[in-house]
């Protein structure tokens, strides 16, 4: 059975999706939500607080809580599984696996993974969907020294990010964001027009390993440094009309 606070979140999300609540609309207060859903004020507060953290709602001190920009927002300050992000919003996660293969590393991929050119590495392309609507096209290259059975993983059950974190906890990441117009095959996979803008996130992750069983099996003299060994290189495309990046800073 769904927790009571999740029922409140789902009700608000449904109202936003139906257009009954638009960006800038004021959300019922904690007391009003508690009465409407027959829950405690603490339960209502949790629902609102989590939706504020997710970027769906925004608070204005002394005035109230309002619907923010309708697009889901991903944090720029932490790396989370796209599945976790979607399910935390109370939405349904699905994916489509387009490519899952072993391929020789090109000069560019070899440089990014810090392996020798021509070495066999793992390559996956997965489209992640929120309520059946594509929100991320993930093109990922993985260093097989870390996870030898990568191709045998059940990517319908868990994301690549989940599996990689199990064997190679992140120590650092290179991370860049830019606005791009994507190639036709990517636009088709995301169900957008070829000239629609996308957010492109390029990310290279490193790990030092957590124990003796979580160390790369094959080492190149260049692929291990202060940051740790390179685990994967991924390029993530998000339709600009469906996704945002943001975060909260405290000083």
MARBA-3410 file (N, C-alpha, C, O; in Angstrom, 1 decimal):
251
0.8,-1.2,0.0,0.0,0.0,0.0,0.9,1.3,0.0,1.9,1.3,0.7 ~ 0.5,2.2,-0.8,1.3,3.5,-0.9,1.2,4.3,0.4,0.1,4.4,0.9 ~ 2.4,4.8,0.8,2.3,5.7,2.0,1.4,6.9,1.8,1.2,7.3,0.6 ~ 0.8,7.4,2.8,-0.1,8.5,2.7,0.5,9.8,2.1,-0.2,10.4,1.3 ~ 1.7,10.1,2.4,2.3,11.3,1.9,2.5,11.1,0.3,2.4,12.1,-0.4
2.7,9.9,-0.1,2.8,9.7,-1.6,1.5,9.9,-2.3,1.4,10.3,-3.4 ~ 0.4,9.6,-1.6,-0.9,9.8,-2.2,-1.1,11.3,-2.4,-1.7,11.7,-3.4 ~ -0.7,12.2,-1.5,-0.8,13.6,-1.6,0.1,14.1,-2.8,-0.4,14.9,-3.6 ~ 1.3,13.6,-2.9,2.2,13.9,-4.0,1.6,13.5,-5.3,1.6,14.3,-6.3 ~ 1.0,12.3,-5.4,0.4,11.9,-6.6,-0.8,12.8,-7.0,-1.0,13.1,-8.2
-1.6,13.2,-6.0,-2.8,14.0,-6.3,-2.3,15.3,-6.9,-3.0,15.9,-7.8 ~ -1.3,15.9,-6.3,-0.8,17.2,-6.8,-0.2,17.1,-8.2,-0.5,17.9,-9.1 ~ 0.6,16.0,-8.4,1.2,15.8,-9.7,0.1,15.6,-10.8,0.2,16.1,-11.9 ~ -1.0,14.8,-10.4,-2.1,14.6,-11.4,-2.7,15.9,-11.7,-3.1,16.2,-12.9 ~ -2.9,16.8,-10.7,-3.6,18.1,-11.0,-2.7,19.0,-11.9,-3.2,19.7,-12.7
-1.4,18.9,-11.7,-0.5,19.6,-12.6,-0.6,19.1,-14.0,-0.6,19.9,-15.0 ~ -0.5,17.8,-14.2,-0.6,17.2,-15.5,-1.9,17.4,-16.2,-1.9,17.5,-17.4 ~ -3.0,17.5,-15.5,-4.3,17.8,-16.1,-4.4,19.3,-16.4,-5.4,19.7,-17.1 ~ -3.5,20.1,-16.0,-3.6,21.5,-16.2,-4.4,22.3,-15.2,-4.6,23.5,-15.4 ~ -4.9,21.6,-14.2,-5.7,22.2,-13.2,-4.8,23.2,-12.3,-5.3,24.2,-11.8
-3.6,22.8,-12.2,-2.6,23.6,-11.5,-1.4,23.9,-12.4,-0.8,23.0,-12.9 ~ -1.2,25.2,-12.7,-0.2,25.6,-13.6,1.0,26.2,-12.9,0.9,26.6,-11.7 ~ 2.2,26.4,-13.6,3.3,27.1,-13.0,2.8,28.4,-12.4,2.2,29.3,-13.0 ~ 3.1,28.6,-11.1,2.7,29.9,-10.4,1.4,29.7,-9.6,1.1,30.5,-8.7 ~ 0.7,28.6,-9.8,-0.5,28.3,-9.0,-0.2,28.0,-7.6,0.8,27.3,-7.3
-0.9,28.5,-6.6,-0.7,28.2,-5.2,-1.2,26.9,-4.8,-2.3,26.5,-5.2 ~ -0.5,26.1,-4.1,-0.9,24.8,-3.6,-1.6,24.9,-2.3,-1.2,25.8,-1.5 ~ -2.6,24.1,-2.0,-3.2,24.1,-0.7,-2.2,24.1,0.5,-1.1,23.4,0.3 ~ -2.5,24.7,1.6,-1.6,24.7,2.7,-1.5,23.3,3.3,-2.2,22.4,3.0 ~ -0.5,23.1,4.3,-0.4,21.9,5.0,-1.7,21.5,5.7,-2.1,20.4,5.7
-2.3,22.5,6.4,-3.5,22.2,7.1,-4.6,21.8,6.1,-5.4,20.9,6.4 ~ -4.7,22.5,5.0,-5.8,22.1,4.0,-5.6,20.7,3.4,-6.5,19.9,3.3 ~ -4.3,20.4,3.1,-4.0,19.1,2.6,-4.3,18.0,3.6,-4.8,16.9,3.3 ~ -4.0,18.3,4.9,-4.2,17.3,5.9,-5.7,17.0,6.1,-6.1,15.9,6.3 ~ -6.5,18.1,6.0,-8.0,17.9,6.1,-8.5,17.1,4.9,-9.3,16.2,5.0
-8.0,17.5,3.7,-8.5,16.9,2.4,-8.2,15.4,2.4,-9.1,14.6,1.9 ~ -7.1,15.0,2.9,-6.6,13.6,2.7,-6.7,12.9,4.0,-6.3,11.7,4.1 ~ -7.2,13.5,5.1,-7.4,12.9,6.4,-6.1,12.3,6.9,-6.0,11.1,7.3 ~ -5.1,13.2,6.9,-3.8,12.8,7.4,-3.3,13.8,8.4,-3.9,14.9,8.6 ~ -2.2,13.6,9.0,-1.6,14.5,10.0,-0.9,15.7,9.2,-0.6,15.5,8.0
-0.8,16.8,9.9,-0.1,17.9,9.2,1.4,17.5,8.9,1.9,18.0,7.9 ~ 2.0,16.7,9.7,3.4,16.3,9.5,3.5,15.5,8.2,4.4,15.6,7.4 ~ 2.5,14.6,7.9,2.4,13.9,6.6,2.3,14.8,5.4,3.0,14.6,4.4 ~ 1.4,15.8,5.6,1.2,16.8,4.5,2.5,17.6,4.3,2.9,17.9,3.1 ~ 3.2,17.9,5.4,4.4,18.7,5.3,5.5,17.9,4.5,6.2,18.4,3.7
5.6,16.6,4.8,6.6,15.7,4.1,6.3,15.7,2.6,7.3,15.8,1.8 ~ 5.1,15.6,2.2,4.7,15.6,0.8,5.2,16.9,0.1,5.8,16.8,-0.9 ~ 4.9,18.0,0.7,5.2,19.3,0.1,6.7,19.5,0.1,7.3,20.0,-0.8 ~ 7.4,19.1,1.2,8.9,19.3,1.3,9.6,18.5,0.2,10.5,19.0,-0.4 ~ 9.1,17.2,0.0,9.8,16.4,-1.0,9.6,17.0,-2.4,10.4,16.9,-3.2
8.4,17.5,-2.6,8.1,18.1,-4.0,8.9,19.4,-4.2,9.2,19.8,-5.3 ~ 9.1,20.1,-3.1,10.0,21.3,-3.2,11.4,20.9,-3.5,12.1,21.5,-4.3 ~ 11.9,19.8,-2.8,13.2,19.3,-3.0,13.4,18.8,-4.5,14.5,18.9,-5.1 ~ 12.3,18.2,-5.0,12.4,17.7,-6.4,12.2,18.8,-7.4,12.4,18.6,-8.6 ~ 12.0,20.1,-7.0,11.9,21.2,-7.9,10.5,21.4,-8.6,10.3,22.2,-9.4
9.5,20.6,-8.1,8.2,20.6,-8.7,7.4,21.8,-8.1,6.6,22.5,-8.7 ~ 7.6,22.0,-6.8,7.0,23.1,-6.1,8.1,24.1,-5.6,9.3,23.7,-5.4 ~ 7.7,25.3,-5.3,8.6,26.3,-4.7,7.9,27.0,-3.5,6.7,27.3,-3.6 ~ 8.7,27.3,-2.5,8.1,28.0,-1.3,8.5,29.5,-1.3,9.6,29.8,-1.7 ~ 7.5,30.3,-0.9,7.8,31.7,-0.7,7.5,32.0,0.7,6.3,31.9,1.1
8.5,32.4,1.5,8.3,32.6,2.9,7.2,33.6,3.3,7.2,34.7,2.8 ~ 6.3,33.1,4.1,5.2,34.0,4.5,4.1,34.1,3.6,3.1,34.7,3.9 ~ 4.2,33.5,2.4,3.1,33.6,1.4,2.5,32.2,1.1,1.3,32.1,1.2 ~ 3.3,31.2,0.8,2.8,29.9,0.6,3.7,29.1,-0.3,4.8,29.4,-0.6 ~ 3.1,28.0,-0.8,3.8,27.1,-1.7,3.2,27.1,-3.1,1.9,27.1,-3.2
4.0,27.1,-4.2,3.5,27.3,-5.5,4.1,26.3,-6.5,5.1,25.7,-6.2 ~ 3.4,26.1,-7.6,3.9,25.2,-8.6,5.0,25.9,-9.3,4.8,27.0,-9.8 ~ 6.1,25.2,-9.5,7.3,25.8,-10.2,7.2,25.5,-11.7,6.1,24.9,-12.1 ~ 8.2,25.7,-12.4,8.3,25.3,-13.8,7.9,23.8,-13.9,8.4,23.0,-13.1 ~ 7.0,23.5,-14.8,6.5,22.1,-14.9,7.5,21.0,-15.2,7.2,19.9,-15.0
8.6,21.4,-15.8,9.6,20.4,-16.2,10.3,19.8,-15.0,10.6,20.5,-14.1 ~ 10.5,18.4,-15.0,11.2,17.8,-13.9,12.6,18.4,-13.8,13.2,18.8,-14.9 ~ 13.2,18.5,-12.6,14.5,19.1,-12.5,15.5,18.0,-11.9,15.2,17.4,-10.9 ~ 16.7,17.9,-12.5,17.7,17.0,-12.1,18.8,17.9,-11.4,19.1,19.0,-11.9 ~ 19.4,17.3,-10.4,20.4,18.1,-9.6,21.7,18.1,-10.4,22.1,17.1,-11.0
22.3,19.3,-10.4,23.7,19.4,-11.0,24.7,19.1,-10.0,25.9,19.0,-10.3 ~ 24.3,19.0,-8.7,25.3,18.8,-7.6,25.5,17.4,-7.1,26.4,17.2,-6.3 ~ 24.7,16.5,-7.6,24.9,15.1,-7.3,24.5,14.2,-8.4,23.7,14.6,-9.3 ~ 25.0,13.0,-8.4,24.7,12.0,-9.5,23.7,11.0,-9.0,24.0,10.2,-8.1 ~ 22.5,11.0,-9.5,21.4,10.1,-9.1,21.0,9.3,-10.3,21.1,9.7,-11.4
20.5,8.1,-10.0,19.9,7.2,-11.0,18.7,7.9,-11.5,17.8,8.4,-10.8 ~ 18.5,7.9,-12.9,17.3,8.5,-13.5,16.1,7.8,-13.0,15.0,8.4,-12.9 ~ 16.2,6.5,-12.8,15.0,5.7,-12.3,14.6,6.3,-10.9,13.4,6.5,-10.7 ~ 15.6,6.5,-10.0,15.3,7.0,-8.7,14.6,8.4,-8.8,13.6,8.7,-8.1 ~ 15.1,9.2,-9.7,14.5,10.6,-9.8,13.1,10.5,-10.2,12.2,11.2,-9.7
12.8,9.6,-11.2,11.4,9.5,-11.7,10.5,8.9,-10.7,9.4,9.4,-10.5 ~ 10.9,7.9,-10.0,10.1,7.2,-9.0,9.9,8.1,-7.8,8.8,8.0,-7.1 ~ 10.8,9.0,-7.4,10.7,9.9,-6.3,9.6,11.0,-6.6,9.1,11.5,-5.7 ~ 9.4,11.2,-7.9,8.3,12.1,-8.3,6.9,11.4,-8.3,5.9,12.0,-8.6 ~ 6.9,10.1,-8.0,5.7,9.4,-8.0,5.3,9.0,-9.4,4.1,8.6,-9.6
6.2,9.0,-10.3,5.9,8.6,-11.7,6.4,7.2,-12.0,7.2,6.6,-11.3 ~ 6.0,6.7,-13.2,6.4,5.4,-13.6,7.6,5.4,-14.5,7.7,6.2,-15.4 ~ 8.6,4.6,-14.2,9.8,4.5,-14.9,9.8,3.2,-15.9,9.4,2.2,-15.4 ~ 10.2,3.4,-17.1,10.4,2.3,-18.1,11.6,2.7,-18.9,12.0,3.9,-18.9 ~ 12.1,1.8,-19.7,13.2,2.1,-20.6,13.1,1.2,-21.8,12.4,0.2,-21.9
13.9,1.7,-22.8,14.1,0.9,-24.1,15.5,0.7,-24.3,16.3,1.7,-24.4 ~ 16.0,-0.5,-24.4,17.4,-0.8,-24.7,17.6,-0.8,-26.2,17.1,-1.7,-26.9 ~ 18.4,0.1,-26.7,18.7,0.2,-28.1,20.0,-0.5,-28.5,20.0,-1.2,-29.6 ~ 21.0,-0.5,-27.7,22.3,-1.1,-28.0,22.9,-1.7,-26.7,22.8,-1.0,-25.6 ~ 23.4,-2.9,-26.8,24.1,-3.5,-25.7,25.1,-4.4,-26.3,24.8,-5.5,-26.8
26.4,-4.0,-26.3,27.4,-4.7,-27.2,28.8,-4.5,-26.6,29.1,-3.7,-25.8 ~ 29.7,-5.3,-27.2,31.1,-5.2,-27.0,31.6,-4.5,-28.3,31.3,-4.9,-29.4 ~ 32.5,-3.5,-28.1,33.0,-2.8,-29.3,34.4,-2.3,-29.1,34.8,-2.1,-27.9 ~ 35.2,-2.3,-30.1,36.6,-1.8,-29.9,36.6,-0.3,-29.6,35.8,0.5,-30.2 ~ 37.4,0.1,-28.7,37.5,1.5,-28.3,38.1,2.4,-29.4,39.3,2.1,-29.9
37.4,3.4,-29.9,38.0,4.3,-30.9,39.0,5.1,-30.1,39.2,5.0,-28.9 ~ 39.7,6.0,-30.9,40.8,6.8,-30.3,40.2,7.7,-29.2,40.8,7.9,-28.2 ~ 39.0,8.3,-29.5,38.3,9.2,-28.6,37.9,8.4,-27.3,38.1,8.9,-26.2 ~ 37.2,7.3,-27.5,36.7,6.5,-26.3,37.9,6.0,-25.5,37.8,6.0,-24.3 ~ 38.9,5.5,-26.2,40.1,5.0,-25.5,40.7,6.1,-24.6,41.1,5.9,-23.5
40.8,7.3,-25.1,41.3,8.5,-24.3,40.4,8.7,-23.1,40.9,9.0,-22.0 ~ 39.1,8.7,-23.3,38.2,9.0,-22.2,38.2,7.9,-21.2,38.0,8.2,-20.0 ~ 38.3,6.7,-21.6,38.3,5.6,-20.6,39.7,5.3,-20.1,39.9,4.4,-19.2 ~ 40.7,5.9,-20.7,42.1,5.7,-20.3,42.5,4.2,-20.5,43.1,3.6,-19.7 ~ 42.2,3.7,-21.7,42.6,2.4,-22.1,43.3,2.5,-23.5,43.3,3.6,-24.1
43.8,1.4,-23.9,44.5,1.4,-25.2,43.5,1.4,-26.4,42.4,0.8,-26.2 ~ 43.8,2.1,-27.4,42.9,2.1,-28.6,42.7,0.7,-29.1,43.7,0.0,-29.2 ~ 41.5,0.4,-29.5,41.2,-1.0,-30.0,40.8,-2.0,-29.0,40.3,-3.1,-29.3 ~ 41.1,-1.7,-27.7,40.7,-2.6,-26.6,39.2,-2.8,-26.6,38.4,-1.8,-26.9 ~ 38.7,-4.0,-26.4,37.2,-4.2,-26.3,36.6,-3.6,-25.1,37.1,-3.9,-24.0
35.6,-2.8,-25.2,34.9,-2.2,-24.1,33.4,-2.4,-24.3,33.0,-2.8,-25.3 ~ 32.6,-2.1,-23.2,31.2,-2.3,-23.3,30.5,-1.0,-23.7,30.9,0.1,-23.3 ~ 29.5,-1.1,-24.5,28.7,0.0,-25.0,27.2,-0.2,-24.9,26.7,-1.3,-25.3 ~ 26.5,0.7,-24.3,25.1,0.6,-24.2,24.4,1.9,-24.5,24.9,3.0,-24.3 ~ 23.3,1.8,-25.2,22.4,3.0,-25.4,21.0,2.6,-24.9,20.4,1.7,-25.4
20.5,3.4,-24.0,19.2,3.1,-23.3,18.4,4.4,-23.3,19.0,5.5,-22.9 ~ 17.2,4.4,-23.7,16.3,5.5,-23.6,15.4,5.3,-22.3,14.7,4.3,-22.2 ~ 15.5,6.3,-21.4,14.7,6.2,-20.2,13.5,7.1,-20.3,13.5,8.2,-20.8 ~ 12.3,6.5,-19.8,11.0,7.1,-20.0,10.4,7.4,-18.6,10.5,6.6,-17.7 ~ 9.6,8.5,-18.6,8.8,8.9,-17.4,7.4,8.9,-17.9,7.0,9.7,-18.7
6.6,8.0,-17.3,5.2,7.8,-17.7,5.1,7.6,-19.2,4.3,8.2,-19.9 ~ 6.0,6.8,-19.7,6.1,6.4,-21.2,6.6,7.5,-22.1,6.6,7.3,-23.3 ~ 7.0,8.6,-21.6,7.6,9.7,-22.4,9.1,9.7,-22.2,9.6,9.9,-21.1 ~ 9.9,9.6,-23.3,11.3,9.7,-23.2,11.8,11.0,-22.6,11.5,12.0,-23.0 ~ 12.7,10.8,-21.5,13.3,12.0,-20.9,14.8,12.0,-20.9,15.5,13.0,-20.6
15.4,10.8,-21.3,16.8,10.8,-21.3,17.3,9.7,-22.3,16.8,8.5,-22.3 ~ 18.2,10.1,-23.2,18.9,9.2,-24.1,20.3,9.0,-23.6,21.1,9.9,-23.6 ~ 20.6,7.8,-23.1,21.9,7.5,-22.4,22.8,6.7,-23.3,22.5,5.6,-23.6 ~ 23.9,7.3,-23.8,25.0,6.6,-24.6,26.2,6.4,-23.7,26.9,7.4,-23.4 ~ 26.4,5.2,-23.3,27.4,5.0,-22.2,28.5,4.0,-22.7,28.2,2.9,-23.3
29.8,4.3,-22.4,30.9,3.4,-22.6,31.5,3.0,-21.3,31.7,3.8,-20.4 ~ 31.7,1.7,-21.1,32.1,1.2,-19.8,33.5,0.4,-19.9,33.7,-0.4,-20.8 ~ 34.3,0.7,-18.9,35.6,0.0,-18.8,35.3,-1.4,-18.3,34.9,-1.6,-17.1 ~ 35.6,-2.5,-19.1,35.2,-3.8,-18.6,36.1,-4.3,-17.5,35.8,-5.3,-16.9 ~ 37.2,-3.6,-17.2,38.0,-4.0,-16.0,37.2,-4.0,-14.7,37.6,-4.7,-13.8
36.2,-3.1,-14.7,35.4,-3.0,-13.5,34.3,-4.0,-13.3,34.0,-4.5,-12.3 ~ 33.6,-4.2,-14.4,32.3,-5.0,-14.4,32.3,-5.9,-15.6,31.7,-5.6,-16.6 ~ 32.9,-7.1,-15.4,33.0,-8.0,-16.5,31.7,-8.6,-17.1,31.7,-9.0,-18.2 ~ 30.7,-8.6,-16.3,29.4,-9.2,-16.8,28.4,-8.1,-17.0,27.2,-8.3,-16.9 ~ 28.9,-6.9,-17.4,28.0,-5.8,-17.7,26.9,-6.1,-18.7,25.7,-5.7,-18.5
27.2,-6.8,-19.7,26.2,-7.1,-20.8,25.1,-8.1,-20.3,24.1,-8.2,-20.9 ~ 25.4,-8.8,-19.2,24.4,-9.7,-18.7,23.5,-9.2,-17.6,22.6,-9.9,-17.1 ~ 23.6,-7.9,-17.3,22.8,-7.3,-16.3,21.4,-7.0,-16.8,21.2,-6.9,-18.0 ~ 20.4,-7.0,-15.9,19.0,-6.8,-16.2,18.8,-5.3,-16.2,18.4,-4.8,-15.1 ~ 18.9,-4.6,-17.3,18.7,-3.2,-17.3,17.2,-2.7,-17.3,16.9,-1.6,-17.3
16.4,-3.7,-17.4,14.9,-3.4,-17.2,14.6,-3.2,-15.7,13.7,-2.5,-15.3 ~ 15.4,-3.9,-14.9,15.2,-3.9,-13.4,16.0,-2.7,-12.8,15.5,-2.1,-11.8 ~ 17.2,-2.5,-13.3,18.1,-1.4,-12.7,18.8,-0.7,-13.8,19.0,-1.2,-14.9 ~ 19.2,0.5,-13.5,20.0,1.3,-14.5,21.4,1.0,-14.4,21.9,0.3,-13.5 ~ 22.2,1.4,-15.5,23.6,1.2,-15.5,24.3,1.9,-14.3,25.2,1.3,-13.8
23.8,3.1,-14.0,24.3,3.8,-12.9,24.2,3.0,-11.6,25.2,3.0,-10.8 ~ 23.1,2.3,-11.4,23.0,1.4,-10.2,24.0,0.3,-10.2,24.7,0.1,-9.1 ~ 24.2,-0.4,-11.3,25.1,-1.5,-11.3,26.5,-1.1,-11.1,27.3,-1.7,-10.4 ~ 26.9,0.0,-11.7,28.3,0.5,-11.6,28.6,1.0,-10.2,29.7,0.7,-9.7 ~ 27.6,1.6,-9.6,27.8,2.0,-8.2,28.0,0.8,-7.2,28.6,1.0,-6.1
27.4,-0.3,-7.6,27.5,-1.5,-6.7,28.9,-2.0,-6.7,29.4,-2.5,-5.6 ~ 29.6,-2.0,-7.8,31.0,-2.5,-7.9,32.1,-1.5,-7.8,33.2,-1.8,-7.5 ~ 31.7,-0.2,-8.2,32.7,0.8,-8.3,32.1,2.1,-7.8,31.8,3.0,-8.5 ~ 32.0,2.3,-6.4,31.4,3.5,-5.9,32.2,4.7,-6.4,33.4,4.7,-6.4 ~ 31.5,5.8,-6.7,32.1,6.9,-7.3,33.0,7.7,-6.4,32.7,7.8,-5.2
34.1,8.1,-6.9,35.0,9.0,-6.1,35.0,10.4,-6.6,35.1,11.3,-5.9 ~ 35.0,10.5,-8.0,34.9,11.8,-8.6,34.2,11.7,-10.0,34.0,10.5,-10.5 ~ 33.9,12.8,-10.6,33.3,12.8,-11.9,33.6,14.1,-12.6,33.6,15.2,-12.0 ~ 33.9,14.0,-13.9,34.0,15.1,-14.8,32.6,15.3,-15.4,31.9,14.4,-15.7 ~ 32.2,16.6,-15.4,30.7,16.8,-15.7,30.6,18.1,-16.5,31.0,19.2,-16.0
30.0,18.1,-17.6,29.8,19.3,-18.4,28.4,19.3,-19.0,27.8,18.2,-19.3 ~ 27.8,20.5,-19.2,26.4,20.6,-19.7,26.4,21.7,-20.8,27.0,22.7,-20.7 ~ 25.7,21.3,-21.9,25.6,22.3,-23.0,24.2,22.1,-23.7,23.6,21.0,-23.6 ~ 23.8,23.1,-24.4,22.6,23.0,-25.2,22.9,22.6,-26.7,23.9,23.2,-27.2 ~ 22.3,21.6,-27.2,22.6,21.1,-28.5,21.3,20.8,-29.3,20.2,20.7,-28.8
21.5,20.7,-30.7,20.5,20.1,-31.5,21.0,18.7,-31.9,22.2,18.6,-32.4 ~ 20.3,17.7,-31.6,20.8,16.3,-31.7,20.6,15.8,-33.1,19.8,16.3,-33.9 ~ 21.3,14.7,-33.4,21.2,14.0,-34.7,19.8,13.4,-34.8,19.1,13.2,-33.8 ~ 19.4,13.0,-36.0,18.0,12.6,-36.3,17.7,11.3,-35.5,16.6,11.2,-35.0 ~ 18.6,10.4,-35.4,18.3,9.1,-34.7,18.0,9.3,-33.2,17.2,8.6,-32.7
18.7,10.3,-32.6,18.5,10.6,-31.2,17.2,11.3,-31.1,16.4,11.0,-30.1 ~ 16.9,12.2,-32.0,15.6,12.9,-31.9,14.4,11.9,-32.1,13.4,12.1,-31.4 ~ 14.6,11.0,-32.9,13.5,10.0,-33.1,13.3,9.1,-31.9,12.2,8.8,-31.5 ~ 14.4,8.8,-31.2,14.3,8.0,-30.0,13.7,8.7,-28.9,13.0,8.1,-28.0 ~ 13.9,10.1,-28.9,13.3,10.9,-27.8,11.9,11.4,-28.2,11.3,12.1,-27.4
11.5,11.1,-29.3,10.1,11.5,-29.8,10.0,13.0,-29.8,9.0,13.6,-29.4 ~ 11.1,13.7,-30.4,11.1,15.1,-30.5,11.4,15.5,-32.0,11.8,14.6,-32.8 ~ 11.1,16.7,-32.4,11.5,17.2,-33.7,13.0,17.4,-33.8,13.7,17.6,-32.8 ~ 13.5,17.2,-35.0,14.9,17.3,-35.3,15.6,18.6,-34.8,16.8,18.6,-34.6 ~ 14.8,19.7,-34.8,15.4,21.0,-34.5,15.1,21.4,-33.0,15.4,22.5,-32.6
14.4,20.5,-32.3,14.2,20.8,-30.9,15.4,20.8,-30.0,16.2,19.8,-30.2 ~ 15.7,21.8,-29.2,16.9,21.8,-28.4,16.9,20.8,-27.3,15.9,20.4,-26.8 ~ 18.1,20.3,-27.0,18.3,19.3,-25.9,19.4,19.8,-25.0,20.3,20.5,-25.3 ~ 19.3,19.3,-23.7,20.4,19.4,-22.8,21.3,18.2,-23.0,20.9,17.1,-22.9 ~ 22.6,18.5,-23.2,23.6,17.4,-23.3,24.5,17.4,-22.1,25.2,18.4,-21.9
24.5,16.3,-21.4,25.4,16.2,-20.2,26.5,15.1,-20.6,26.2,14.0,-20.9 ~ 27.7,15.6,-20.5,28.8,14.6,-20.7,29.5,14.4,-19.4,29.9,15.3,-18.7 ~ 29.6,13.1,-19.1,30.0,12.7,-17.7,31.0,11.6,-17.7,30.7,10.5,-18.3 ~ 32.2,11.7,-17.1,33.1,10.6,-16.9,33.3,10.4,-15.4,33.6,11.3,-14.7 ~ 33.1,9.1,-15.0,33.1,8.8,-13.6,34.4,8.0,-13.2,34.9,7.2,-14.0
34.8,8.2,-12.0,36.0,7.5,-11.5,35.6,6.8,-10.2,34.7,7.1,-9.5 ~ 36.4,5.8,-9.8,36.3,5.1,-8.6,37.6,4.6,-8.1,38.5,4.2,-8.8 ~ 37.8,4.7,-6.7,39.0,4.1,-6.1,38.7,2.7,-5.6,39.6,2.0,-5.1 ~ 37.4,2.3,-5.7,37.0,1.0,-5.2,36.8,1.1,-3.7,37.4,1.9,-3.0 ~ 35.9,0.2,-3.1,35.6,0.2,-1.7,36.3,-0.9,-0.9,36.5,-0.8,0.3
36.8,-1.9,-1.6,37.5,-3.0,-1.0,38.3,-3.8,-2.0,38.3,-3.4,-3.2 ~ 38.9,-4.9,-1.6,39.8,-5.6,-2.5,39.1,-6.2,-3.7,39.7,-6.5,-4.7 ~ 37.8,-6.5,-3.5,37.0,-7.1,-4.6,36.5,-6.1,-5.6,35.9,-6.4,-6.6 ~ 36.6,-4.8,-5.2,36.1,-3.7,-6.1,37.2,-2.9,-6.7,37.2,-1.7,-6.6 ~ 38.2,-3.6,-7.3,39.3,-3.0,-7.9,39.3,-3.5,-9.4,39.0,-4.6,-9.6
39.7,-2.6,-10.3,39.7,-3.0,-11.7,40.7,-4.2,-11.9,41.8,-4.3,-11.3 ~ 40.3,-5.2,-12.7,41.1,-6.4,-12.9,42.3,-6.2,-13.8,43.3,-6.9,-13.7 ~ 42.1,-5.2,-14.7,43.2,-4.9,-15.7,43.6,-3.5,-15.6,42.7,-2.6,-15.7 ~ 44.8,-3.2,-15.4,45.2,-1.8,-15.2,46.1,-1.3,-16.4,47.1,-2.1,-16.8 ~ 45.9,-0.2,-16.9,46.7,0.5,-17.8,47.5,1.5,-17.0,47.0,2.1,-16.1
48.8,1.7,-17.3,49.6,2.6,-16.5,49.1,4.0,-16.4,49.5,4.8,-15.5 ~ 48.2,4.4,-17.4,47.6,5.8,-17.4,46.2,5.9,-16.7,45.7,7.0,-16.6 ~ 45.6,4.8,-16.4,44.2,4.9,-16.0,43.9,4.9,-14.5,42.8,4.7,-14.1 ~ 44.9,5.2,-13.8,44.6,5.3,-12.3,45.4,6.5,-11.8,46.7,6.5,-11.9 ~ 44.8,7.4,-11.1,45.4,8.6,-10.6,44.8,9.0,-9.3,44.2,8.2,-8.6
44.9,10.2,-8.9,44.4,10.7,-7.7,42.9,10.6,-7.6,42.3,10.5,-6.6 ~ 42.2,10.7,-8.8,40.8,10.6,-8.9,40.3,9.2,-8.7,39.1,8.9,-8.4 ~ 41.2,8.2,-9.0,40.8,6.8,-9.1,40.8,6.4,-10.5,41.3,7.1,-11.4 ~ 40.3,5.2,-10.8,40.3,4.6,-12.2,39.0,5.0,-12.9,38.0,5.2,-12.2 ~ 39.1,5.2,-14.2,38.0,5.6,-15.0,37.0,4.4,-15.0,37.4,3.3,-15.4
35.8,4.6,-14.7,34.7,3.5,-14.7,33.9,3.6,-16.0,33.8,2.6,-16.7 ~ 33.4,4.8,-16.3,32.6,4.9,-17.5,32.6,6.3,-18.1,32.9,7.3,-17.4 ~ 32.2,6.4,-19.3,32.0,7.7,-20.0,30.6,7.7,-20.6,30.3,6.8,-21.3 ~ 29.8,8.7,-20.3,28.4,8.7,-20.7,28.1,10.1,-21.3,28.5,11.1,-20.8 ~ 27.3,10.0,-22.3,26.7,11.3,-22.9,25.2,11.1,-22.7,24.6,10.2,-23.3
24.5,12.0,-22.0,23.1,12.0,-21.7,22.4,13.1,-22.4,22.8,14.3,-22.2 ~ 21.4,12.8,-23.2,20.6,13.9,-23.9,19.2,13.9,-23.3,18.5,12.9,-23.1 ~ 18.7,15.1,-22.9,17.4,15.4,-22.4,16.7,16.4,-23.3,17.2,17.4,-23.6 ~ 15.4,16.1,-23.7,14.7,17.1,-24.4,14.5,18.4,-23.5,14.1,18.3,-22.4 ~ 14.9,19.5,-24.1,14.9,20.8,-23.3,13.5,21.1,-22.8,13.3,21.8,-21.7
12.4,20.7,-23.5,11.1,21.0,-23.1,10.6,20.1,-22.0,9.5,20.4,-21.4 ~ 11.3,19.1,-21.6,10.8,18.1,-20.6,11.8,18.0,-19.4,11.5,17.3,-18.5 ~ 12.9,18.8,-19.4,13.9,18.6,-18.3,14.6,19.8,-18.0,14.8,20.7,-18.8 ~ 15.0,19.9,-16.7,15.8,21.1,-16.2,16.9,20.5,-15.4,16.9,19.4,-14.9 ~ 17.9,21.4,-15.2,19.0,21.1,-14.2,19.0,22.2,-13.2,18.8,23.4,-13.6
19.3,21.9,-12.0,19.3,22.9,-10.9,19.8,22.3,-9.7,20.3,21.2,-9.6 ~ 19.8,23.1,-8.6,20.2,22.7,-7.3,20.1,23.8,-6.3,19.8,24.9,-6.6 ~ 20.3,23.4,-5.0,20.2,24.4,-3.9,21.6,24.5,-3.3,22.3,23.5,-2.9 ~ 22.0,25.8,-3.2,23.3,26.1,-2.6,23.1,26.8,-1.2,22.3,27.7,-1.1 ~ 23.9,26.4,-0.3,24.0,27.2,1.0,25.4,27.7,1.2,26.3,27.0,1.0
25.5,28.9,1.7,26.8,29.6,2.0,26.9,30.0,3.4,27.9,30.6,3.8
END
